[in-house]
Amino acid sequence: MFSFQSLVQKAQQFIEPTLSVASPSSDRRPTKASLFRHQFRLPDSQNPLQEITAELTLSPHHSTRGSGDSPEKERERPQGIHYVGKLHLSEQYLCFSTQASSFLNSASLSTSSAFTGQTHGAGPGGNGFTLPLCAIRRVERLHSQSYMFALAITTWHGFDNKSKSGEIGGPQKLTVQLAGSRQQCERFCDGLKKGLREGVKGTDNLRSVVNDCYSEYLIATDIENKDAGPGEQRDPPDTGLGTVFRYPGNARKLRDATKIRLWREYLKENGRNATLIRQPTFHKLIRVGLPNRLRSEIWELTSGSFFLRLQNPKLYTETLAKYSGQQSLAIDEIEKDLNRSLPEYPGFQSEEGIGRLRRVLTAYSWTNEEVGYCQAMNIVVAALLIYMSESQAFYLLSVLCDRLLPGYYSTTMYGTLLDQRVFESLVEKTMPILWDHLVKSDVQLSVVSLPWFLSLYINSMPLIFAFRVLDVFFLEGPKVLFQIGLAILRINGEDLLDAADDGTFISVLKTYFARLDESAHPRSENPKLRAVTRFQELMVVAFKEFAGITQNTISEQRSKHKDAVLENIENFAKRTSIRNLGPESKKLSLNDLGFLYDRFYGVLYERQQRAEIIQQEADRKAKAGKAKATEIVTGIPGNDVEMGRVALGPSPTQMDYEGFREFLAGLARWAVTDSPTSTQLNGHDSQSHSYFGGSMRSRSIQMSPWGSGPEPAEHEFMNRLFRRWDTNMHSSLSLQDVVTGFAQVKGTKDIMSNIAYFFDLYDDDGDGKVDREGILRISEALLFLSRRGIDSPATSSPAMQDLHVTDGPSRNEQFLSSVSAFIRRCFEYADPDHPVNQAGNPVEPQEKREEKGEEKKDEELADPDAFSIGDDDDDEDLLDLKDSPAPSTPKLTSNPSAQASQTLSKSLSPSSRAEKHAANVALDPNNPLHITLPTFRMVILADEILEQFFESDFSNSFRLADAPAPSSASSSSNLNTFANPTGRGSTAKPAIPIPGSGGVVPPGKGLRGMLDNIVSDGMRVAAEVKRRMDEAQKELDREAARHGGVGGDEDDEDDQEAEKERRSIREGDRDLLEGMETEDVESGKASAPTISNAQASQTEKTRSPSPTRDREDVVEFER
Amino acid sequence: MADSGATAPKPSSSVKLVLLGEAAVGKSSLVMRFVNNDFQENKEPTIGAAFLTQKCNLPTRTIKFEIWDTAGQERFASLAPMYYRNAQAALVVYDITKPTSLTKAQHWVAELQRQASPGIVIALVGNKADLASDDSPVTNDESDADAAGTTEGDEEVAESEENENANARKVPTKTAKGYADEESLLFFETSAKTGQNVAEVFTAIANAIPETSLKGPRGVGGNTNLGGSRPEDTSRVNLTGGQDPAGAKEGCAC
């Protein structure tokens, strides 16, 4: 249920971005699972499995009790401190918090997908514990009067200490009493039992991880001291560079020893590291500042990086080993900054410190290559390293980047920008007067505050104070940064109101930071008050006055401003990347570039989203309901939600071939497939926005691999284009590649270069020759490109569609015949590949042949009877049939494709005549031949339609910004209705108007569909011709074999119309072939009438009308 | 801002100036040289942006530069609009030993020309001129070997590459100058390390700011326009301005 909902939401968000904008609060709430993880700072692998209301009883410390403490007494009425809260069980953790909130999906249906809980996933506030199950040694069930179930939990440390030194450590035991029905309790206990069994595996990890914790040393040495025994001398664990280079600040002034003593007491009573129990004292001890040597451990615990380390203790060293010696951009950037990270701290003037910094930053850049390295990380890590070991700093950095400061250090730094916006809006809310002043004096607050957030106040405040902010920050989360920032402005409010420009504003704050250690009330009578430092005052203001700023506030504000911030970044990125596309891009208009940019990244983004959703759907099916929950607790969508959006950081920048096809399908009509596989697009009215309908639609579309757009065609031409544009041979295109590609295709109006470009596409080996195969491929491509009609610039606007269509048939047929003529001429003028081989054939010398060519051209023009079809002069008069010898033009047909084939056959047939001159070299597979660019150019220029195609039509077939692409809705319905007759039964008959489709299909589309048929038939013919060439290579006796083979190959359509088409094609083919055969015997003059006669009879049979008639009929009918 | 008023009745106005350019080309060092007449080897990378002020005394008036020194790392680029907003002048810096930094600089110039306030005065600055062994503009640089550059090169800020060639210059003056002329930018080659040309850059910018766009406590003076004023005398005036101890103190106060 839950996963389905989130899926639909996501799908909707993707299909209808506006919908999610309209209701941001409802669908951007974090999931319970992520809240749960944030609440207890657990790794992403953890999910809330069980929860139950419980009372936690902490037995008073051992030393305060008699040693003969009887268990009976405990059972009667457990002594000690009692906390009521919720007990949670995940896969590997048992957590308890008095900040009760429910994280189970089943808890409440109404809020199951959107729920923030009371604590908003703020972090381990409140009292309680987060126990890794592997740290639990024993769980006993006790009898209790007041509760059904009572569990006595013995932890790792309890066990350890007891075995080691008897009484002194005392077994740490906690009692948890479960409040719930027997069934609930038993279910919880079953879950716990299972988890505990699994947990045993983690004990080794736990042992090694715990060894790095200073508390172990602290307690152990304490015990040894008391025992006064010699014992084994323990080495203290690595607690950062501070042990060697001194910790910042004056230890005595910081009362470090006192703090250590207090912590030692606390840790002894309440467990340590893995088994630590949070009680009020814990929070107080953190607020007053951590002692130097314990900082690492408490930071690890409160931030949750401890659990990350526990999960994978070797990740740091393994990462370093794995990538040892490798280079990356991040490493270069890191190297630049190593010498300038906290350079005033002696540790970072030494190789030791620099080395540590280098290793931690490098290791992280490998584990998160998307973030890599961002300036400011060096400062933060340097600060951490003063207190922590390398590996501890590494895990803490992970938690910082991934969870506490989401998006701060990403390549677009959207998190930073977003939080600046949030901060500004909080200032506006809480300090309206100051805000007004800032606006009035044009001081940009974020200019001041950005470094505070980005480097966690570390290079703004003196280090000792920055660390105290960090102490609280790790415990309470990102809101602390905002609270401190607000408090700074509040305290300096008056001075800031006097500042009229950026300069004074900044200097006021600089001065303030420099005097944080001074007394806040130097002139106070009260010595106690005088002793309060400015920093203490800051903390009080931050956490008292701005206590209302909670994690929830931040999350809400983040979602509110997210879109605007992302849009800004995207605009900037777009601007920048378009400008940086290089000189080639100047050939395209800015509008076009913008359009290409949007389309390029749009396709990449959509494809990624789709892959994601399809993947999730698969996961969901596989996992049966345990969908991977998303990380939205921060208010910023996690990596998996909107990945690919440019502003969210590293997004894909390379488009593979599939993506390229999809990309083209949105730009060029010819790139849309004729036979979409997804029939579900049918009948979806893009106007329907009803919630349910909308979401269902979105969902079904999501599941199609092509999303909502038209399904792209697959054609060799697209592949060639792709390879041509793929300048780096990476099998993927960058925006740069695409723009350069378009600049070549569209950017020039020079027909010669267009022709050359096309030629080059087919010149596979780059030797300036295109062979027979290539010629046929070119003609196929020409037909492919034109099968949906050719766009003239004027017809791109929807208003002109009618006109365009009326104009269509003639143009398309003309094109068809032009292509046939093209093939013929190519063969005619082709050069033999190996002149020597041609010796036996009556090949005319090249010169002569060319002469003949010229001659023949003249002949063509002079002899309309034979060559009317492809030729220019007949354009206006619809060509072939006029000149056809057939005495009467048939009036009616339902099969326009008959014409196509007819046309083709006719136009192809004259090529046979040419063989008289070329001695049949062209079609003889034993005689390899090729055309060169000049020949190709000549052939193109010989035909006005092809000439125009290369002059403008081809480049116009890509519709960029200046000529908006047809909406996907209309093109897809067009496809379904007409181009794919098999899918739609009766609608295949183009002359029949489709009831109810008028709204979707623009008038005239019916005709267009017909043309599609014509053209695709034409393509089939071309393909067929080619195929036969191949066959001919093997078979000499072509006559017999051919007819059988063709019929069998194509029997995939059931439609009667299709059958007719096919027959007519075969007729056409036969004509062609007959022509070829007769050629050798008969004279050219004789062959033409023969063919014409054959056609005439055929035309009569199919009763094919003239194109003009046909068009009129259809148009009338449609109206 | 009545600070300058004590001595001279010269009109004073403030000019917002932003520094842009690739990481570690020496933006902060240029500012440091100009404001404090100082040079630091290992300076912390700028996070977001740093703000400093410095006065520049022209014969006819005083310009108070409000300098926004921005972070250079690529990903900070999206923050830049925040800083160049309303800027009247920009210093686009590249490193003469790194050709890619000139490309980046060109991107910045394009960005400024399109997005920043119209009439912004842009200066293209090739920094680390001390690493070039030659003083005269040369086109083929890797050819001759001069020992002068090597020792200094090792100490250059954040320039981690070794200079195998004595002359580390990779961007010929002619290339950059040609580009600057094409885009009508001011052009200088500087060295923050030696101080070469640093003050000149700022003086030239001060001179190039159109009178009309100046705002200041004293208002706009009745001076004629400054036209093509880049002669020697202004740079001399400026040198004193740059090294004026009072001015320096003023600048580093914040």
Interface residues (C-beta under 8 A of the other chain):
Chain A: E333 E335 K336 D337 N339 R340 S341 L342 P343 C374 Q375 A376 N378 I379 S410 T411 T412 M413 T416 L417 D442 Q444 S446 V447 L450 P451 L454 S455 N459 D501 D502 G503 T504 I506 S507 K510 N568 I569 F572 A573 R575 T576 R579 N580
Chain B: S14 A23 A24 E41 N42 K43 E44 P45 T46 I47 G48 A49 F51 T53 E66 W68 A71 Q73 E74 R75 F76 A77 S78 L79 P81 M82 Y83 R85 N86 H107 A110 E111 R114 Q115 A158 S160 A253 C254
